Amino acid sequence: MSTGLIIALIVIVAAVVVVAAVLTSRARGAHGGRNLKRRFGPEYDRTLARHDGDAQAAERELAERVERHGSLRERALEPAQREQFEARWTAAQERFVDSPREAVAEADRLLSELAAVRGFPAGGYEEQLEAISVHHGHHVHGYRHVHSVARVGAGGRDGDRADTEELREAMVEARALFEDLTSPIHHADDRSTTPASTRASGRSHLPFALNRRHVKGS
């Protein structure tokens, strides 16, 4: 076999190896993207929008979150703890009729405390939110929304104030995450595909306190 033929064969083999590596990388990337979409749900779309549609950048950020917080194991609530949190949440919802801003602020505190009891980082809101998004991506926006609105109500955003309807919506969204965090522990992928209202069988629906017709003006 001539030297030229040997070189040609080596070049062909090398080219095949490179093409195979590229195709494998793309396949893994597509599979990883599907896994992230399933795990994070709406949080995937929010992250994608924040990166102006750059899927690679969004998936890189979400993958880094999973690397940092994916190994976190949530602690189960004791029955007494669950009852205490549920009683406080019910009280906050009932308070919403007369004091919507105070009710939203209490909901924000409750989610933070509940998440810490379940084993999520308690050192700061941003880190806690990030960790929650890895395990409760389909409902983490409830925490983001209620926290943001609570800050607005306290003058935390240049003194702006949220209106009553936005406060109501924040409470409703936060309720979904609250139910997630007070439900029995499930695998993240299983839990993320089941609506909170379905998982929380036997629980009461939102009380009339959050019905538009009954809430007083803020």
N, CA and C atoms as a LAMMPS dump frame, in Angstrom:
ITEM: TIMESTEP
0
ITEM: NUMBER OF ATOMS
654
ITEM: BOX BOUNDS ff ff ff
-5.0000000000000000e+02 5.0000000000000000e+02
-5.0000000000000000e+02 5.0000000000000000e+02
-5.0000000000000000e+02 5.0000000000000000e+02
ITEM: ATOMS id mol type element x y z
1 1 1 N 0.856 -1.191 0
2 1 2 C 0 0 0
3 1 3 C 0.89 1.239 0
4 2 1 N 0.611 2.133 -0.916
5 2 2 C 1.443 3.321 -1.05
6 2 3 C 1.238 4.267 0.123
7 3 1 N 2.251 5.121 0.314
8 3 2 C 2.192 6.105 1.397
9 3 3 C 1.021 7.064 1.199
10 4 1 N 0.784 7.453 -0.049
11 4 2 C -0.312 8.371 -0.342
12 4 3 C -1.657 7.779 0.019
13 5 1 N -1.851 6.495 -0.266
14 5 2 C -3.119 5.833 0.05
15 5 3 C -3.311 5.735 1.554
16 6 1 N -2.216 5.45 2.278
17 6 2 C -2.299 5.365 3.74
18 6 3 C -2.709 6.709 4.329
19 7 1 N -2.096 7.781 3.818
20 7 2 C -2.427 9.125 4.309
21 7 3 C -3.883 9.454 4.028
22 8 1 N -4.356 9.086 2.834
23 8 2 C -5.744 9.354 2.465
24 8 3 C -6.7 8.618 3.397
25 9 1 N -6.371 7.366 3.732
26 9 2 C -7.216 6.588 4.644
27 9 3 C -7.249 7.196 6.039
28 10 1 N -6.082 7.66 6.475
29 10 2 C -6.021 8.305 7.798
30 10 3 C -6.884 9.559 7.833
31 11 1 N -6.816 10.358 6.768
32 11 2 C -7.622 11.582 6.688
33 11 3 C -9.108 11.248 6.707
34 12 1 N -9.493 10.208 5.967
35 12 2 C -10.906 9.822 5.915
36 12 3 C -11.395 9.361 7.285
37 13 1 N -10.596 8.52 7.945
38 13 2 C -10.969 8.03 9.282
39 13 3 C -11.092 9.189 10.26
40 14 1 N -10.116 10.108 10.195
41 14 2 C -10.155 11.272 11.094
42 14 3 C -11.409 12.097 10.851
43 15 1 N -11.779 12.282 9.588
44 15 2 C -12.971 13.053 9.252
45 15 3 C -14.223 12.369 9.786
46 16 1 N -14.277 11.062 9.64
47 16 2 C -15.44 10.308 10.152
48 16 3 C -15.553 10.463 11.664
49 17 1 N -14.418 10.384 12.356
50 17 2 C -14.409 10.529 13.813
51 17 3 C -14.91 11.91 14.227
52 18 1 N -14.447 12.942 13.525
53 18 2 C -14.869 14.316 13.842
54 18 3 C -16.361 14.487 13.624
55 19 1 N -16.86 13.999 12.48
56 19 2 C -18.291 14.11 12.183
57 19 3 C -19.116 13.374 13.233
58 20 1 N -18.671 12.166 13.611
59 20 2 C -19.392 11.393 14.623
60 20 3 C -19.415 12.128 15.96
61 21 1 N -18.293 12.758 16.311
62 21 2 C -18.223 13.5 17.574
63 21 3 C -19.173 14.683 17.563
64 22 1 N -19.234 15.397 16.43
65 22 2 C -20.133 16.546 16.316
66 22 3 C -21.582 16.111 16.429
67 23 1 N -21.935 15.039 15.725
68 23 2 C -23.322 14.555 15.766
69 23 3 C -23.695 14.084 17.16
70 24 1 N -22.771 13.406 17.843
71 24 2 C -23.031 12.942 19.205
72 24 3 C -23.236 14.113 20.153
73 25 1 N -22.388 15.147 19.979
74 25 2 C -22.509 16.334 20.826
75 25 3 C -23.842 17.023 20.623
76 26 1 N -24.271 17.132 19.37
77 26 2 C -25.551 17.77 19.084
78 26 3 C -26.704 16.958 19.658
79 27 1 N -26.603 15.643 19.533
80 27 2 C -27.668 14.778 20.056
81 27 3 C -27.763 14.906 21.567
82 28 1 N -26.614 14.936 22.224
83 28 2 C -26.621 15.098 23.676
84 28 3 C -27.177 16.448 24.074
85 29 1 N -26.816 17.48 23.284
86 29 2 C -27.324 18.811 23.593
87 29 3 C -28.821 18.889 23.455
88 30 1 N -29.368 18.29 22.413
89 30 2 C -30.815 18.292 22.213
90 30 3 C -31.512 17.538 23.321
91 31 1 N -30.918 16.377 23.713
92 31 2 C -31.512 15.58 24.783
93 31 3 C -31.466 16.34 26.101
94 32 1 N -30.304 17 26.344
95 32 2 C -30.181 17.785 27.565
96 32 3 C -31.188 18.917 27.611
97 33 1 N -31.42 19.552 26.45
98 33 2 C -32.401 20.628 26.398
99 33 3 C -33.797 20.136 26.714
100 34 1 N -34.153 18.96 26.202
101 34 2 C -35.475 18.399 26.494
102 34 3 C -35.615 18.082 27.98
103 35 1 N -34.55 17.545 28.566
104 35 2 C -34.587 17.241 29.992
105 35 3 C -34.764 18.509 30.821
106 36 1 N -34.058 19.556 30.43
107 36 2 C -34.163 20.816 31.167
108 36 3 C -35.548 21.42 31.028
109 37 1 N -36.123 21.332 29.823
110 37 2 C -37.479 21.85 29.626
111 37 3 C -38.472 21.104 30.508
112 38 1 N -38.312 19.793 30.572
113 38 2 C -39.236 19.003 31.379
114 38 3 C -39.057 19.305 32.863
115 39 1 N -37.834 19.47 33.276
116 39 2 C -37.562 19.698 34.695
117 39 3 C -37.976 21.091 35.143
118 40 1 N -37.662 22.098 34.345
119 40 2 C -37.89 23.476 34.77
120 40 3 C -39.241 24.032 34.323
121 41 1 N -39.848 23.466 33.31
122 41 2 C -41.153 23.945 32.867
123 41 3 C -41.134 25.416 32.492
124 42 1 N -42.06 26.211 33.04
125 42 2 C -42.117 27.645 32.705
126 42 3 C -40.828 28.39 33.04
127 43 1 N -40.082 27.892 34.014
128 43 2 C -38.824 28.543 34.371
129 43 3 C -37.824 28.473 33.217
130 44 1 N -37.902 27.421 32.414
131 44 2 C -37.05 27.309 31.223
132 44 3 C -37.369 28.452 30.258
133 45 1 N -38.653 28.701 30.024
134 45 2 C -39.056 29.762 29.094
135 45 3 C -38.653 31.137 29.619
136 46 1 N -38.768 31.356 30.913
137 46 2 C -38.374 32.648 31.489
138 46 3 C -36.872 32.865 31.329
139 47 1 N -36.106 31.81 31.571
140 47 2 C -34.656 31.924 31.435
141 47 3 C -34.273 32.152 29.98
142 48 1 N -34.954 31.469 29.078
143 48 2 C -34.695 31.654 27.646
144 48 3 C -35.001 33.091 27.23
145 49 1 N -36.097 33.641 27.706
146 49 2 C -36.467 35.02 27.371
147 49 3 C -35.438 36.004 27.924
148 50 1 N -34.944 35.723 29.135
149 50 2 C -33.949 36.621 29.732
150 50 3 C -32.645 36.62 28.945
151 51 1 N -32.375 35.521 28.231
152 51 2 C -31.179 35.436 27.39
153 51 3 C -31.504 35.768 25.933
154 52 1 N -32.622 36.455 25.721
155 52 2 C -33.014 36.906 24.375
156 52 3 C -33.105 35.762 23.371
157 53 1 N -33.621 34.616 23.833
158 53 2 C -33.82 33.493 22.935
159 53 3 C -32.599 32.638 22.68
160 54 1 N -31.492 32.93 23.33
161 54 2 C -30.271 32.146 23.156
162 54 3 C -30.398 30.855 23.966
163 55 1 N -30.762 29.76 23.297
164 55 2 C -31.017 28.494 23.992
165 55 3 C -29.763 27.963 24.671
166 56 1 N -28.616 28.101 24.026
167 56 2 C -27.382 27.585 24.615
168 56 3 C -27.061 28.292 25.921
169 57 1 N -27.217 29.614 25.936
170 57 2 C -26.925 30.377 27.15
171 57 3 C -27.919 30.027 28.254
172 58 1 N -29.201 29.914 27.884
173 58 2 C -30.23 29.588 28.874
174 58 3 C -29.998 28.201 29.463
175 59 1 N -29.723 27.239 28.604
176 59 2 C -29.512 25.868 29.071
177 59 3 C -28.229 25.743 29.88
178 60 1 N -27.23 26.54 29.532
179 60 2 C -25.998 26.528 30.317
180 60 3 C -26.28 27.03 31.735
181 61 1 N -27.081 28.105 31.845
182 61 2 C -27.421 28.626 33.17
183 61 3 C -28.218 27.608 33.983
184 62 1 N -29.21 26.99 33.338
185 62 2 C -30.043 26.022 34.053
186 62 3 C -29.241 24.778 34.437
187 63 1 N -28.354 24.355 33.546
188 63 2 C -27.515 23.195 33.861
189 63 3 C -26.602 23.493 35.051
190 64 1 N -26.127 24.722 35.138
191 64 2 C -25.288 25.109 36.277
192 64 3 C -26.096 25.103 37.569
193 65 1 N -27.378 25.501 37.476
194 65 2 C -28.237 25.433 38.665
195 65 3 C -28.387 23.992 39.137
196 66 1 N -28.606 23.093 38.175
197 66 2 C -28.765 21.682 38.526
198 66 3 C -27.485 21.149 39.16
199 67 1 N -26.344 21.563 38.618
200 67 2 C -25.065 21.111 39.176
201 67 3 C -24.892 21.591 40.614
202 68 1 N -25.32 22.836 40.889
203 68 2 C -25.155 23.39 42.239
204 68 3 C -26.169 22.837 43.228
205 69 1 N -27.404 22.637 42.766
206 69 2 C -28.479 22.314 43.715
207 69 3 C -29.201 20.995 43.44
208 70 1 N -28.813 20.296 42.378
209 70 2 C -29.535 19.081 42.029
210 70 3 C -29.424 17.978 43.058
211 71 1 N -28.322 17.967 43.815
212 71 2 C -28.126 16.907 44.808
213 71 3 C -28.844 17.2 46.122
214 72 1 N -29.457 18.373 46.234
215 72 2 C -30.163 18.728 47.466
216 72 3 C -31.299 17.742 47.712
217 73 1 N -31.405 17.258 48.922
218 73 2 C -32.483 16.351 49.289
219 73 3 C -33.425 17.062 50.255
220 74 1 N -34.637 17.238 49.82
221 74 2 C -35.608 17.946 50.653
222 74 3 C -35.961 17.142 51.897
223 75 1 N -36.135 17.857 53
224 75 2 C -36.544 17.225 54.249
225 75 3 C -38.065 17.198 54.334
226 76 1 N -38.6 16.104 54.776
227 76 2 C -40.046 15.981 54.934
228 76 3 C -40.512 16.813 56.126
229 77 1 N -41.692 17.364 56.013
230 77 2 C -42.274 18.11 57.124
231 77 3 C -42.883 17.147 58.137
232 78 1 N -42.71 17.477 59.409
233 78 2 C -43.43 16.756 60.447
234 78 3 C -44.897 17.179 60.374
235 79 1 N -45.821 16.296 60.749
236 79 2 C -47.247 16.664 60.712
237 79 3 C -47.544 17.977 61.436
238 80 1 N -46.922 18.183 62.576
239 80 2 C -47.164 19.416 63.337
240 80 3 C -46.657 20.633 62.575
241 81 1 N -45.53 20.483 61.898
242 81 2 C -44.998 21.593 61.103
243 81 3 C -45.944 21.926 59.955
244 82 1 N -46.421 20.88 59.272
245 82 2 C -47.337 21.109 58.149
246 82 3 C -48.606 21.819 58.631
247 83 1 N -49.144 21.383 59.717
248 83 2 C -50.36 22.003 60.245
249 83 3 C -50.118 23.462 60.602
250 84 1 N -48.96 23.738 61.177
251 84 2 C -48.644 25.119 61.56
252 84 3 C -48.527 26.019 60.331
253 85 1 N -47.809 25.543 59.322
254 85 2 C -47.66 26.344 58.104
255 85 3 C -49.013 26.538 57.408
256 86 1 N -49.814 25.5 57.338
257 86 2 C -51.107 25.611 56.673
258 86 3 C -52.028 26.572 57.42
259 87 1 N -51.961 26.553 58.765
260 87 2 C -52.78 27.47 59.551
261 87 3 C -52.344 28.912 59.318
262 88 1 N -51.045 29.139 59.244
263 88 2 C -50.544 30.493 58.995
264 88 3 C -50.91 30.97 57.595
265 89 1 N -50.852 30.043 56.62
266 89 2 C -51.215 30.421 55.256
267 89 3 C -52.703 30.769 55.166
268 90 1 N -53.528 29.971 55.797
269 90 2 C -54.972 30.247 55.801
270 90 3 C -55.256 31.596 56.431
271 91 1 N -54.556 31.895 57.517
272 91 2 C -54.743 33.187 58.192
273 91 3 C -54.327 34.335 57.27
274 92 1 N -53.237 34.142 56.528
275 92 2 C -52.781 35.189 55.602
276 92 3 C -53.812 35.408 54.507
277 93 1 N -54.385 34.333 53.981
278 93 2 C -55.401 34.468 52.929
279 93 3 C -56.633 35.185 53.455
280 94 1 N -57.045 34.865 54.657
281 94 2 C -58.218 35.518 55.233
282 94 3 C -57.947 36.994 55.508
283 95 1 N -56.708 37.292 55.851
284 95 2 C -56.331 38.681 56.12
285 95 3 C -56.318 39.521 54.857
286 96 1 N -56.209 38.849 53.713
287 96 2 C -56.1 39.552 52.443
288 96 3 C -57.29 40.474 52.193
289 97 1 N -58.465 40.121 52.694
290 97 2 C -59.67 40.927 52.461
291 97 3 C -59.468 42.359 52.947
292 98 1 N -58.95 42.513 54.153
293 98 2 C -58.799 43.848 54.731
294 98 3 C -57.402 44.434 54.574
295 99 1 N -56.395 43.569 54.478
296 99 2 C -55.018 44.065 54.418
297 99 3 C -54.222 43.27 53.38
298 100 1 N -54.489 43.496 52.092
299 100 2 C -53.817 42.701 51.058
300 100 3 C -52.3 42.809 51.065
301 101 1 N -51.772 43.994 51.337
302 101 2 C -50.313 44.148 51.32
303 101 3 C -49.661 43.366 52.456
304 102 1 N -50.258 43.44 53.638
305 102 2 C -49.719 42.706 54.771
306 102 3 C -49.821 41.2 54.529
307 103 1 N -50.898 40.779 53.881
308 103 2 C -51.075 39.357 53.588
309 103 3 C -50.007 38.866 52.621
310 104 1 N -49.703 39.658 51.605
311 104 2 C -48.672 39.286 50.632
312 104 3 C -47.301 39.231 51.298
313 105 1 N -47.017 40.186 52.162
314 105 2 C -45.735 40.182 52.865
315 105 3 C -45.607 38.929 53.733
316 106 1 N -46.703 38.531 54.369
317 106 2 C -46.685 37.322 55.185
318 106 3 C -46.491 36.081 54.317
319 107 1 N -47.121 36.049 53.154
320 107 2 C -46.949 34.916 52.235
321 107 3 C -45.489 34.803 51.803
322 108 1 N -44.849 35.925 51.541
323 108 2 C -43.435 35.937 51.163
324 108 3 C -42.586 35.354 52.288
325 109 1 N -42.848 35.786 53.52
326 109 2 C -42.098 35.264 54.674
327 109 3 C -42.343 33.764 54.857
328 110 1 N -43.587 33.367 54.696
329 110 2 C -43.939 31.966 54.885
330 110 3 C -43.202 31.054 53.9
331 111 1 N -43.167 31.464 52.636
332 111 2 C -42.474 30.651 51.639
333 111 3 C -40.989 30.531 51.963
334 112 1 N -40.398 31.622 52.398
335 112 2 C -38.978 31.612 52.753
336 112 3 C -38.728 30.672 53.933
337 113 1 N -39.564 30.778 54.954
338 113 2 C -39.409 29.924 56.129
339 113 3 C -39.662 28.456 55.79
340 114 1 N -40.709 28.212 55.026
341 114 2 C -41.067 26.851 54.653
342 114 3 C -39.959 26.208 53.822
343 115 1 N -39.422 26.962 52.866
344 115 2 C -38.338 26.436 52.03
345 115 3 C -37.117 26.084 52.884
346 116 1 N -36.809 26.926 53.862
347 116 2 C -35.662 26.658 54.733
348 116 3 C -35.88 25.383 55.545
349 117 1 N -37.091 25.188 56.044
350 117 2 C -37.404 23.979 56.808
351 117 3 C -37.282 22.746 55.923
352 118 1 N -37.638 22.89 54.646
353 118 2 C -37.55 21.766 53.722
354 118 3 C -36.112 21.475 53.283
355 119 1 N -35.176 22.346 53.672
356 119 2 C -33.771 22.08 53.382
357 119 3 C -33.144 22.954 52.325
358 120 1 N -33.888 23.929 51.806
359 120 2 C -33.321 24.839 50.812
360 120 3 C -32.466 25.895 51.515
361 121 1 N -31.487 26.492 50.82
362 121 2 C -30.604 27.482 51.447
363 121 3 C -31.396 28.607 52.098
364 122 1 N -30.946 28.998 53.267
365 122 2 C -31.639 30.051 54.001
366 122 3 C -30.814 31.328 54.084
367 123 1 N -29.702 31.359 53.349
368 123 2 C -28.804 32.499 53.454
369 123 3 C -29.237 33.742 52.705
370 124 1 N -30.132 33.608 51.73
371 124 2 C -30.566 34.768 50.954
372 124 3 C -31.601 34.367 49.927
373 125 1 N -32.401 35.342 49.515
374 125 2 C -33.518 35.079 48.606
375 125 3 C -33.052 34.514 47.273
376 126 1 N -32.044 35.118 46.656
377 126 2 C -31.629 34.723 45.318
378 126 3 C -31.163 33.266 45.285
379 127 1 N -30.33 32.899 46.244
380 127 2 C -29.83 31.526 46.271
381 127 3 C -30.963 30.542 46.559
382 128 1 N -31.844 30.931 47.453
383 128 2 C -32.969 30.055 47.782
384 128 3 C -33.885 29.873 46.576
385 129 1 N -34.168 30.965 45.877
386 129 2 C -35.009 30.895 44.681
387 129 3 C -34.372 29.993 43.631
388 130 1 N -33.083 30.135 43.437
389 130 2 C -32.375 29.33 42.439
390 130 3 C -32.474 27.845 42.776
391 131 1 N -32.278 27.518 44.05
392 131 2 C -32.347 26.117 44.463
393 131 3 C -33.762 25.571 44.321
394 132 1 N -34.749 26.365 44.686
395 132 2 C -36.138 25.933 44.557
396 132 3 C -36.477 25.679 43.097
397 133 1 N -35.937 26.509 42.201
398 133 2 C -36.26 26.364 40.781
399 133 3 C -35.813 25.018 40.234
400 134 1 N -34.766 24.439 40.805
401 134 2 C -34.266 23.144 40.343
402 134 3 C -35.24 22.025 40.697
403 135 1 N -35.931 22.17 41.828
404 135 2 C -36.802 21.098 42.319
405 135 3 C -38.29 21.414 42.171
406 136 1 N -38.623 22.67 41.971
407 136 2 C -40.025 23.082 41.827
408 136 3 C -40.154 24.104 40.696
409 137 1 N -39.528 23.797 39.562
410 137 2 C -39.474 24.762 38.462
411 137 3 C -40.83 25.175 37.93
412 138 1 N -41.829 24.31 38.046
413 138 2 C -43.139 24.625 37.49
414 138 3 C -43.906 25.637 38.341
415 139 1 N -43.462 25.852 39.588
416 139 2 C -44.204 26.778 40.462
417 139 3 C -43.315 27.816 41.147
418 140 1 N -42.014 27.807 40.853
419 140 2 C -41.116 28.726 41.543
420 140 3 C -41.472 30.184 41.269
421 141 1 N -42.123 30.465 40.134
422 141 2 C -42.474 31.852 39.835
423 141 3 C -43.396 32.434 40.891
424 142 1 N -44.158 31.576 41.574
425 142 2 C -45.017 32.083 42.642
426 142 3 C -44.212 32.786 43.731
427 143 1 N -43.049 32.229 44.042
428 143 2 C -42.178 32.85 45.04
429 143 3 C -41.594 34.139 44.489
430 144 1 N -41.136 34.096 43.251
431 144 2 C -40.554 35.282 42.621
432 144 3 C -41.577 36.421 42.585
433 145 1 N -42.809 36.104 42.196
434 145 2 C -43.835 37.133 42.043
435 145 3 C -44.226 37.728 43.394
436 146 1 N -44.491 36.861 44.381
437 146 2 C -44.939 37.377 45.666
438 146 3 C -43.825 38.166 46.358
439 147 1 N -42.584 37.748 46.178
440 147 2 C -41.467 38.481 46.776
441 147 3 C -41.312 39.85 46.125
442 148 1 N -41.435 39.884 44.805
443 148 2 C -41.316 41.15 44.086
444 148 3 C -42.422 42.122 44.48
445 149 1 N -43.639 41.611 44.542
446 149 2 C -44.77 42.467 44.89
447 149 3 C -44.681 42.926 46.345
448 150 1 N -44.197 42.061 47.221
449 150 2 C -44.036 42.452 48.623
450 150 3 C -43.031 43.588 48.751
451 151 1 N -41.962 43.544 47.965
452 151 2 C -40.965 44.614 47.982
453 151 3 C -41.557 45.917 47.445
454 152 1 N -42.352 45.801 46.392
455 152 2 C -42.995 46.995 45.833
456 152 3 C -43.921 47.617 46.867
457 153 1 N -44.698 46.758 47.536
458 153 2 C -45.628 47.254 48.551
459 153 3 C -44.926 47.95 49.685
460 154 1 N -43.678 47.556 49.935
461 154 2 C -42.908 48.182 51.005
462 154 3 C -42.083 49.361 50.51
463 155 1 N -42.315 49.757 49.257
464 155 2 C -41.554 50.872 48.706
465 155 3 C -40.168 50.46 48.267
466 156 1 N -39.983 49.151 48.012
467 156 2 C -38.659 48.655 47.668
468 156 3 C -38.263 48.899 46.233
469 157 1 N -39.151 49.404 45.43
470 157 2 C -38.809 49.656 44.025
471 157 3 C -39.167 51.105 43.694
472 158 1 N -38.304 51.984 44.139
473 158 2 C -38.496 53.424 43.896
474 158 3 C -39.842 53.925 44.409
475 159 1 N -40.342 53.285 45.467
476 159 2 C -41.57 53.774 46.071
477 159 3 C -42.831 53.397 45.319
478 160 1 N -42.73 52.647 44.23
479 160 2 C -43.933 52.226 43.504
480 160 3 C -44.762 51.307 44.384
481 161 1 N -46.057 51.199 44.058
482 161 2 C -46.926 50.343 44.845
483 161 3 C -47.776 49.505 43.901
484 162 1 N -47.858 48.21 44.205
485 162 2 C -48.655 47.306 43.383
486 162 3 C -50.135 47.529 43.683
487 163 1 N -50.99 47.322 42.664
488 163 2 C -52.413 47.458 42.898
489 163 3 C -52.973 46.16 43.467
490 164 1 N -54.22 46.217 43.902
491 164 2 C -54.827 45.076 44.58
492 164 3 C -54.904 43.845 43.684
493 165 1 N -55.18 44.026 42.401
494 165 2 C -55.281 42.882 41.509
495 165 3 C -53.941 42.166 41.377
496 166 1 N -52.862 42.92 41.3
497 166 2 C -51.549 42.286 41.215
498 166 3 C -51.217 41.561 42.517
499 167 1 N -51.608 42.136 43.631
500 167 2 C -51.404 41.477 44.918
501 167 3 C -52.169 40.154 44.97
502 168 1 N -53.404 40.172 44.462
503 168 2 C -54.22 38.954 44.449
504 168 3 C -53.568 37.884 43.577
505 169 1 N -53.114 38.28 42.391
506 169 2 C -52.479 37.324 41.48
507 169 3 C -51.217 36.73 42.104
508 170 1 N -50.452 37.555 42.81
509 170 2 C -49.237 37.067 43.463
510 170 3 C -49.58 36.024 44.524
511 171 1 N -50.635 36.276 45.29
512 171 2 C -51.052 35.319 46.318
513 171 3 C -51.484 33.995 45.687
514 172 1 N -52.221 34.079 44.594
515 172 2 C -52.703 32.869 43.926
516 172 3 C -51.52 32.045 43.404
517 173 1 N -50.554 32.708 42.762
518 173 2 C -49.394 31.994 42.24
519 173 3 C -48.547 31.418 43.368
520 174 1 N -48.414 32.171 44.451
521 174 2 C -47.62 31.693 45.58
522 174 3 C -48.263 30.466 46.213
523 175 1 N -49.59 30.394 46.164
524 175 2 C -50.298 29.255 46.743
525 175 3 C -49.862 27.941 46.083
526 176 1 N -49.64 27.96 44.776
527 176 2 C -49.236 26.743 44.072
528 176 3 C -47.896 26.232 44.603
529 177 1 N -46.937 27.124 44.824
530 177 2 C -45.654 26.703 45.366
531 177 3 C -45.807 26.255 46.811
532 178 1 N -46.636 26.955 47.571
533 178 2 C -46.871 26.563 48.96
534 178 3 C -47.384 25.128 49.028
535 179 1 N -48.301 24.78 48.15
536 179 2 C -48.831 23.422 48.138
537 179 3 C -47.756 22.416 47.74
538 180 1 N -46.883 22.809 46.814
539 180 2 C -45.768 21.945 46.442
540 180 3 C -44.877 21.665 47.653
541 181 1 N -44.561 22.717 48.393
542 181 2 C -43.627 22.587 49.5
543 181 3 C -44.226 21.897 50.717
544 182 1 N -45.539 21.864 50.808
545 182 2 C -46.169 21.174 51.934
546 182 3 C -46.676 19.791 51.551
547 183 1 N -46.489 19.402 50.289
548 183 2 C -46.9 18.067 49.842
549 183 3 C -45.815 17.055 50.175
550 184 1 N -46.164 15.765 50.208
551 184 2 C -45.148 14.731 50.413
552 184 3 C -44.065 14.835 49.348
553 185 1 N -42.867 14.421 49.692
554 185 2 C -41.735 14.537 48.787
555 185 3 C -41.865 13.538 47.649
556 186 1 N -41.662 14.036 46.422
557 186 2 C -41.623 13.196 45.237
558 186 3 C -40.368 13.533 44.46
559 187 1 N -40.03 12.673 43.515
560 187 2 C -38.916 12.966 42.607
561 187 3 C -39.264 14.204 41.804
562 188 1 N -38.248 15.047 41.542
563 188 2 C -38.495 16.336 40.874
564 188 3 C -39.198 16.165 39.551
565 189 1 N -38.793 15.17 38.73
566 189 2 C -39.398 15.014 37.415
567 189 3 C -40.852 14.585 37.513
568 190 1 N -41.175 13.735 38.52
569 190 2 C -42.553 13.304 38.692
570 190 3 C -43.416 14.451 39.18
571 191 1 N -42.89 15.211 40.159
572 191 2 C -43.667 16.276 40.74
573 191 3 C -43.92 17.398 39.743
574 192 1 N -42.925 17.696 38.907
575 192 2 C -43.032 18.852 38.022
576 192 3 C -44.074 18.676 36.94
577 193 1 N -44.506 17.446 36.687
578 193 2 C -45.484 17.231 35.626
579 193 3 C -46.9 17.127 36.154
580 194 1 N -47.068 17.26 37.491
581 194 2 C -48.385 17.132 38.086
582 194 3 C -48.798 18.445 38.712
583 195 1 N -49.933 19.029 38.323
584 195 2 C -50.362 20.29 38.907
585 195 3 C -50.523 20.19 40.408
586 196 1 N -50.217 21.279 41.105
587 196 2 C -50.322 21.281 42.562
588 196 3 C -51.737 20.979 43.011
589 197 1 N -52.73 21.481 42.26
590 197 2 C -54.114 21.277 42.655
591 197 3 C -54.496 19.806 42.627
592 198 1 N -53.819 19.027 41.764
593 198 2 C -54.094 17.595 41.695
594 198 3 C -53.388 16.864 42.809
595 199 1 N -52.122 17.25 43.081
596 199 2 C -51.368 16.585 44.123
597 199 3 C -51.967 16.83 45.478
598 200 1 N -52.469 18.021 45.711
599 200 2 C -52.953 18.38 47.04
600 200 3 C -54.381 17.908 47.218
601 201 1 N -54.596 16.635 47.059
602 201 2 C -55.95 16.102 47.168
603 201 3 C -56.46 16.273 48.585
604 202 1 N -57.719 16.624 48.686
605 202 2 C -58.338 16.797 49.977
606 202 3 C -58.166 18.172 50.562
607 203 1 N -57.348 19.027 49.946
608 203 2 C -57.17 20.375 50.477
609 203 3 C -58.228 21.3 49.922
610 204 1 N -58.499 22.323 50.685
611 204 2 C -59.52 23.274 50.258
612 204 3 C -58.989 24.144 49.143
613 205 1 N -59.885 24.663 48.325
614 205 2 C -59.499 25.587 47.281
615 205 3 C -59.26 26.962 47.894
616 206 1 N -58.802 27.887 47.087
617 206 2 C -58.565 29.234 47.581
618 206 3 C -59.845 29.783 48.207
619 207 1 N -59.752 30.35 49.401
620 207 2 C -60.947 30.884 50.045
621 207 3 C -61.444 32.129 49.339
622 208 1 N -62.635 32.549 49.74
623 208 2 C -63.244 33.691 49.064
624 208 3 C -62.432 34.955 49.239
625 209 1 N -61.471 34.955 50.176
626 209 2 C -60.666 36.15 50.433
627 209 3 C -59.919 36.61 49.199
628 210 1 N -59.637 35.688 48.271
629 210 2 C -58.892 36.066 47.086
630 210 3 C -59.794 36.228 45.882
631 211 1 N -61.079 36.197 46.081
632 211 2 C -62.019 36.429 44.997
633 211 3 C -62.101 37.916 44.729
634 212 1 N -62.052 38.31 43.467
635 212 2 C -62.032 39.741 43.126
636 212 3 C -63.206 40.494 43.734
637 213 1 N -64.345 39.854 43.88
638 213 2 C -65.538 40.574 44.321
639 213 3 C -65.475 40.958 45.778
640 214 1 N -64.618 40.251 46.549
641 214 2 C -64.627 40.463 47.99
642 214 3 C -63.448 41.282 48.505
643 215 1 N -62.4 41.407 47.7
644 215 2 C -61.208 42.108 48.168
645 215 3 C -61.452 43.601 48.179
646 216 1 N -61.101 44.22 49.293
647 216 2 C -61.245 45.672 49.406
648 216 3 C -60.107 46.351 48.673
649 217 1 N -60.302 47.573 48.316
650 217 2 C -59.254 48.33 47.629
651 217 3 C -58.073 48.539 48.542
652 218 1 N -56.868 48.619 47.936
653 218 2 C -55.658 48.751 48.754
654 218 3 C -55.372 50.214 49.034
